[in-house]
């Protein structure tokens, strides 16, 4: 437990130092705040997932490597966006609806397709890593055509970046290197502690990765999105989560599969349950976001309830509880179809209203 806490603290602190140092260094070199927000911050908040999954894959703990990514993506959407929307309804920018969410869905489907044969090979890891490089270059090029309003929002988010005790490039470089070192150390401590947890509790490394490790490595996204929501930077709050999910699949799993001694073995339960749930969560974002281009407090509460229901299922599964079969039947036969109706029907009505207005 102590090493797990040490690892978690080192990961969060390392991600903070990495984002702070890298973003200020980039701004000192004349790179725009918008580009920094879309690249450095998105990479930085995904740095704990990257460090833990790469370390796990290198050490042979494939369940933690895969569970960390899949669990983090579901936690990001259901818990972080849900909690942020409860604080303040989140306005969703049209670019996120039309571009980033479809990219997130496509990346999720690609991961599911790659895992369908029971493993993710090194060459598939290279493909994912190549896609994240392509995507990053694309959004950097696209950022040059952003509207003045979006640029102003990112300028405000980074308005104090070039002042203070860390304004000099040498201090920024030191922060960046310190953050990387803490990420490496923290990931090693956390992975070793997670493996011990799994052995002690008698549960699989996959379930530990989907729950404890996924939540722990997602703390930077929690802090970033909630602070952005409180400060009124609601595009950043949503964009951080969606961007982080894209980077988790493309970069985290891409680099993990690239350095692993062999293929990343995917369990049948992940292929038949966890990955479809991750894809469904990604797809659910489209109708929710389309519904007035806003995540309401009610939708935020629904997201949170779904995450709690999924976590409860994992705990029942880990404990081999007698209530598991009944719980699964209720969720699959009643709750999830009802949730689908609640999400899709308002979005369908909104789309019909917008089409009627355009016809007029």
Order of alpha helices (4+ residues) and beta strands (2+ residues): alpha-alpha-alpha-alpha-alpha-alpha-beta-alpha-beta-alpha-alpha-alpha-alpha-alpha-alpha-alpha-alpha-beta-alpha-beta-alpha-alpha-alpha
